């Protein structure tokens, strides 16, 4: 046998064995890298979603508080229209006072009033804000109106949880 042929044959066999060892190593390292990249992508998406939810919650709360401020302004101008339903402490019946949109948030305003000597002197207002479909915030306020002077005071404002 020719020694140069055997040497080439030995190198070919050794190269094939090295290639057989390198291929699984490269595949395993590739899978590890892909796993790390996908994990990083999920973490970034989770953080973005949680920040987005916090932003939407803040927007919904601000929109509900803006609705209460709007109703307060209507009381100061003495023009709540239509006049809210009478309140019953056991099961208050709220009448619709309108809806409006503010950015990505939709707000529904409901109110009722207590009679005080023939004229309404206390209003209970509820503002329900929805950001997209899944985030809701409810803010309730109580306004006192002096029937003689017409002065309007904010008695209480509460953020209620669903």
N, C-alpha and C positions, 0 to 999 in steps of 0.2 A: 504494500500500500504506500501511497505517496503521502509523506508527512504533512505537506501543505493542505491536502484535502482534509485530512483528519483534524488539523488545527482549525480550519474554517468550520468544519462540522461541529466541533466542540464549542466554538464561539456562538454559533447559531443556536445550539441547544441551550447554552447559558443565557443568551439574550432572551430566548423564549421563556425561560424560567423566571428571569427578572421581570419581564413584561407581565407574566401571570401573577406576580406578587404585587406589582405596582397598580394594576387595574383595580383590584378590590380596595386598595388603600385610597386611591383617587376617588372612587365611588363613595366610600364612607365619608371622606373629608367633604366631598361635594354635598352629600346629604346633611351633614352637620352644618355646613354654611347656609344651605337653603333653610334648614330649621331655624337657625338664628335669625335670618332675615325675616322669615314669616312671623316669628315671635316678636321681633321688633316692630313689624308693621301692625300687629294686633295691639301691642301696647300703645303705640302712637294713636291708633284709631280709638281705643278705649279712653285715653286721656282727652282727645278732641271731643268725643261724645260727652264726657262728664263736664268739660268746660262749656260745651254748647248747652247742656241741660241747666247748668248754673246760670248761664246768660239768659236762657228762656224763662227760668223761674224768676229772675230779677225783673225781666220785662213784664211778666204777668202780674207780679206784685205791684210794680209801679203803675201799670195800666189800671188795676183795680183801685189803687189809691187816687189816681187821677179821676176816676169815675165818681168817687166820693167827693172830691174837691169840686167837680162839676155840679153835683147835686147841691152841695153847700152854696155854690154861686147862684143856683136857681132859687134856693130858699131866700138868699139875701135879696134877690130881685123880686121875690114873692111870685114866682111863676112856675111852681112844679106842675107840670101838665102831663097827663091828667092827674087830678088829686089822688094820692095813694089811698089804698083801701084802709079800713080801720084795723088796728092791731088787736090781736087777742093774745094775751101772754101765754095761754095754754098751748095754742097752735096758731102762731101768727100767719095770716094770709097776706102775702106780698103781692102787690100789683106791679105789672111790668112798666118800667119807666124808660125803656129804650135799650138799644144795642148800638155799639160802635166798635170800630176797629182802630187799633193803634199799632202800627208796624205789623208784626207777626202774631198779634194778640187780638182776640175778640172778647169784648166785655159786655155782660148782660147786667143791667141795673134793675133792682127791684126795691120797692119801698112800701111802708105802711105808716099810718099816723095814729096817735092817740088824741082823742078830743079833750080839750081843757076849757071848760066853760063855753062850749059852743064853737070854739075855733081850734084848729089843730095847734098843739103846743109842743109835741114831741114827735120827731120822725125817726124811724128806724130804717136804715138803708143797707142793702146788701149788694155788693158788686162781685160778680163771679167772672174771673178772667181765665181764658183758655189760650194757651200758647200751643199751636199745632193741635193735636188731639189728646196727647198723653199728659200734658202738664196743666193743672188747674190750681188756681188760688182764689180764696174767698176772703173778702175783707168786709167787715160789718161796722157800721158807724151809727151813733145815736146823736141827733141834733136837737137842741132845745130852742124853741122860739118863744120869745116873750109876746103874748097876744096884744099887749098894750103898746109897747115901743117897737115891736117887730125885730128886736135884736136877736141874732142867731148865734148860738154858742155850740161848740162841739163838746158833747158830753163824754163820748168814748169812741175809740176806734180800736178794733181788734182784728188781727190776722187769724183767721180760722183755718184749721187743717181739714182736708177731706178725709 
